[in-house]
């Protein structure tokens, strides 16, 4: 497998250091990865300003929001375009608050708005009509979230096959010898559910191959940031023998790390390669070791950048009103970082990882992409999952 994600994400996160959740995959189109379109019509599609509007969390969450923002920021810097970001007044923001953020962005000069998070669905239904000349790039948002019969022509939805990245993380962890595991989700939103269910499926597949029983604790913290209560929950897991926790949901990883370092535990990051966080903290003397085992990534930068290039090239009509679904069949859009500095497994090898990737890509392994929290993934007798409330 190419090191596409690991290298590009490393570059994106390096930019962020220097500068500073969607419904089920019910899309009708696969990822449009072309960037070679002609520039015909570019004058009428010129980007005058780019804004990113967020649903919850902070712009420096070192995960979902920041992964999108660094792509926007890098594109603006490379092309001399003004970029701004807009945050909701609180994590309890409503549709009216999100509409206000979009309105402010357009009033400030943005004619291309990147909306991140499925909560923007209803607001996009309003904005697409209110601002017909604005291009909306909707990350982790589908037609079902928007609630219209079809995706508006000035909207391009981007979703990912998070279940594939989660599968690879769970599979790799068990093959590396971990048997006591945990999944910490921010909230039970579709993208997080797919990550978690994929994680369970991958871990179970490896357990069957090794004929080794494994246990997985599974819990949603109810937030996309860490706090004292979530940290206490994680401490109870690690102190009781949990070896590695997949922390999936923006800044919630901070609670997992805080607990992990007390018990020599490990953490699996999400969305981007978060290994640098552990390395940075080791260098600062905060932690005695790097707690990150790996990260289940999705190509936030690639998806956003691809859409921006279509706007700038005047080829928006090739993706207008569609949903690009980014996964392994479409390219290296999800996966684990394979760069040497981020490969922290003891026995599981890059070659073994690439073999599993190719099986998913070819269809030999099919990962269930359910995002229904009420329908749990099927597992073998080798795997016990404790779904906690």
Long-range contacts (C-beta under 8 A, 24 or more apart in sequence): 1-332, 1-335, 1-338, 1-353, 1-354, 1-357, 1-358, 2-332, 3-338, 3-339, 4-299, 4-331, 4-332, 5-273, 5-297, 5-299, 5-332, 5-333, 5-334, 5-335, 5-337, 6-273, 6-297, 6-336, 6-337, 6-338, 6-339, 6-342, 7-339, 8-299, 8-301, 8-302, 9-67, 9-272, 9-273, 9-297, 9-299, 9-301, 9-337, 10-273, 10-276, 10-337, 10-339, 10-342, 12-67, 12-70, 12-71, 12-74, 12-272, 12-301, 13-62, 13-70, 13-272, 13-273, 13-276, 15-70, 15-73, 15-74, 16-60, 16-62, 16-66, 16-69, 16-70, 16-73, 17-276, 19-70, 19-73, 20-59, 20-60, 21-64, 21-117, 21-118, 21-140, 21-186, 21-187, 21-189, 21-190, 21-191, 21-192, 21-249, 22-117, 22-118, 22-139, 22-140, 22-141, 22-142, 22-145, 22-157, 22-159, 22-189, 22-190, 22-191, 23-118, 23-121, 23-141, 23-142, 23-144, 23-145, 23-159, 23-190, 23-371, 24-142, 24-144, 24-190, 24-194, 24-369, 24-370, 24-371, 24-372, 25-142, 25-159, 25-161, 25-194, 25-325, 25-369, 25-371, 26-142, 26-143, 26-144, 27-142, 27-143, 27-157, 27-159, 27-322, 27-323, 27-324, 27-325, 28-322, 28-323, 29-322, 29-323, 29-324, 29-325, 30-324, 30-325, 30-329, 30-330, 31-303, 31-306, 31-324, 31-325, 31-326, 31-327, 31-330, 31-331, 31-333, 32-306, 32-310, 32-318, 32-319, 32-322, 32-324, 33-302, 33-306, 33-330, 33-331, 34-306, 34-318, 35-306, 35-309, 35-313, 37-309, 37-310, 37-313, 37-314, 37-315, 37-318, 38-313, 38-314, 38-315, 39-313, 39-314, 40-314, 41-314, 41-315, 42-312, 42-313, 42-314, 43-314, 44-314, 45-135, 45-311, 45-312, 45-313, 45-314, 45-316, 46-312, 47-79, 47-81, 47-111, 47-112, 47-308, 47-311, 47-312, 48-81, 48-82, 48-109, 48-110, 48-111, 49-81, 49-82, 49-83, 49-84, 49-108, 49-109, 49-110, 49-111, 49-112, 50-75, 50-76, 50-81, 50-82, 50-83, 50-84, 50-110, 50-112, 50-113, 50-114, 50-308, 51-83, 51-84, 51-85, 51-86, 51-105, 51-106, 51-108, 51-110, 51-112, 51-113, 51-114, 52-83, 52-84, 52-85, 52-86, 52-113, 52-114, 52-116, 53-85, 53-86, 53-98, 53-101, 53-102, 53-105, 53-113, 53-114, 53-115, 53-116, 53-120, 54-85, 54-86, 54-87, 54-88, 54-116, 54-117, 55-88, 55-93, 55-98, 55-116, 55-117, 55-118, 55-119, 55-120, 56-88, 56-91, 56-93, 56-117, 56-119, 56-224, 56-250, 57-91, 57-224, 57-225, 57-250, 57-251, 58-87, 58-225, 58-251, 59-85, 59-87, 61-224, 61-225, 61-250, 61-251, 62-251, 62-253, 62-272, 62-274, 62-277, 63-249, 63-250, 63-251, 63-253, 63-269, 63-270, 63-271, 63-272, 63-274, 64-116, 64-117, 64-140, 64-224, 64-250, 64-270, 64-271, 64-300, 65-116, 65-250, 66-272, 67-271, 67-272, 67-300, 67-301, 68-114, 68-116, 68-139, 68-300, 68-301, 68-304, 70-301, 71-300, 71-301, 71-302, 71-304, 71-305, 71-308, 72-114, 72-304, 72-308, 74-301, 74-305, 75-304, 75-305, 75-308, 79-312, 82-109, 84-108, 84-110, 91-223, 91-224, 91-225, 95-122, 95-123, 95-126, 98-123, 99-123, 99-126, 99-127, 102-127, 102-131, 103-130, 106-131, 106-134, 110-134, 111-135, 112-136, 112-137, 112-308, 112-311, 113-137, 114-139, 114-304, 115-139, 115-141, 116-140, 117-141, 118-142, 118-145, 118-189, 118-190, 118-191, 120-145, 121-145, 121-146, 121-147, 122-146, 122-147, 124-152, 124-155, 125-152, 128-152, 128-154, 128-155, 135-311, 135-316, 137-304, 137-307, 137-308, 139-300, 139-303, 139-304, 140-190, 140-191, 142-323, 143-323, 150-321, 151-321, 151-322, 151-323, 152-321, 153-320, 153-321, 154-320, 155-320, 155-321, 156-307, 156-310, 156-316, 156-319, 156-320, 156-321, 156-322, 156-323, 156-324, 157-322, 157-323, 157-324, 158-303, 158-304, 158-307, 158-323, 158-324, 158-326, 159-191, 159-323, 159-324, 159-325, 159-326, 160-191, 160-298, 160-299, 160-303, 160-325, 160-326, 160-327, 160-333, 160-334, 161-194, 161-298, 161-325, 161-326, 161-327, 161-328, 161-333, 161-334, 161-367, 161-369, 162-191, 162-192, 162-194, 162-195, 162-198, 162-296, 162-298, 162-334, 163-194, 163-195, 163-197, 163-198, 163-201, 163-367, 163-368, 163-369, 164-198, 164-327, 164-328, 164-334, 164-335, 164-360, 164-367, 165-195, 165-198, 165-296, 165-297, 165-298, 165-334, 165-335, 165-336, 166-194, 166-195, 166-196, 166-197, 166-198, 166-199, 166-200, 166-201, 166-202, 166-246, 166-248, 166-296, 167-198, 167-199, 167-201, 167-202, 167-205, 167-360, 167-365, 167-367, 168-198, 168-202, 168-296, 168-334, 168-335, 168-336, 168-353, 168-356, 168-357, 168-360, 169-198, 169-199, 169-202, 169-246, 169-268, 169-294, 169-295, 169-296, 169-336, 170-198, 170-199, 170-200, 170-201, 170-202, 170-203, 170-204, 170-205, 170-206, 170-246, 171-202, 171-203, 171-205, 171-206, 171-356, 172-202, 172-206, 172-294, 172-336, 172-345, 172-348, 172-353, 173-203, 173-206, 173-244, 173-268, 173-293, 173-294, 174-202, 174-203, 174-206, 174-207, 174-210, 174-212, 174-214, 175-206, 175-209, 175-210, 175-347, 175-348, 175-352, 176-293, 176-345, 176-346, 176-347, 176-348, 177-346, 177-347, 178-214, 178-243, 178-244, 178-266, 179-207, 179-212, 179-213, 179-214, 179-215, 179-243, 180-214, 180-215, 180-241, 180-242, 180-243, 180-244, 181-214, 181-215, 181-216, 181-217, 181-242, 181-243, 181-244, 181-245, 181-246, 182-216, 182-217, 182-218, 182-219, 182-234, 182-237, 182-242, 182-244, 182-245, 182-246, 183-216, 183-217, 183-218, 183-219, 183-245, 183-246, 183-248, 184-219, 184-220, 184-221, 184-230, 184-233, 184-234, 184-245, 184-246, 184-247, 184-248, 184-249, 184-252, 184-255, 184-256, 185-218, 185-219, 185-220, 185-221, 185-248, 185-249, 185-252, 186-220, 186-221, 186-222, 186-223, 186-224, 186-248, 186-249, 186-250, 186-252, 187-220, 187-221, 187-222, 187-223, 187-224, 187-249, 188-220, 188-373, 190-371, 191-371, 192-220, 192-248, 192-249, 193-370, 193-371, 193-372, 193-373, 194-369, 194-370, 194-371, 195-246, 195-248, 195-270, 195-296, 196-246, 196-248, 197-368, 197-370, 197-371, 197-376, 197-377, 198-367, 198-368, 198-369, 199-246, 199-248, 199-296, 200-377, 200-379, 200-383, 200-385, 201-367, 201-368, 201-377, 201-379, 202-367, 203-383, 204-377, 204-379, 204-380, 204-382, 204-383, 205-365, 207-380, 207-382, 207-383, 208-380, 208-382, 211-382, 212-382, 213-382, 213-383, 213-384, 214-382, 214-383, 214-384, 215-383, 215-384, 215-385, 215-386, 216-383, 216-384, 216-385, 216-386, 217-242, 217-386, 217-388, 218-385, 218-386, 218-387, 218-388, 219-387, 219-388, 219-389, 221-249, 221-252, 221-255, 223-249, 223-252, 224-249, 224-250, 224-251, 224-252, 225-250, 225-251, 225-252, 225-254, 226-251, 226-252, 226-253, 226-254, 226-255, 226-256, 226-258, 227-255, 230-255, 231-255, 231-258, 231-259, 234-258, 234-259, 234-260, 235-259, 235-262, 235-263, 238-262, 238-263, 238-265, 239-263, 244-268, 244-293, 246-270, 246-296, 248-296, 253-277, 257-287, 257-291, 260-291, 261-287, 261-288, 261-289, 261-291, 264-289, 265-291, 266-291, 266-292, 266-293, 267-291, 267-292, 267-293, 268-292, 268-293, 268-294, 268-295, 268-296, 269-294, 269-295, 269-296, 270-295, 270-296, 270-297, 271-295, 271-296, 271-297, 271-298, 271-300, 272-297, 272-300, 273-297, 273-337, 273-339, 273-342, 275-337, 275-341, 275-342, 275-344, 279-341, 290-344, 292-344, 293-344, 293-345, 294-336, 294-337, 294-342, 294-343, 294-344, 294-345, 295-336, 295-337, 295-342, 296-334, 296-336, 297-334, 297-335, 297-336, 297-337, 298-326, 298-333, 298-334, 299-326, 299-332, 299-333, 299-334, 302-326, 302-333, 303-333, 328-357, 328-360, 328-361, 329-361, 329-363
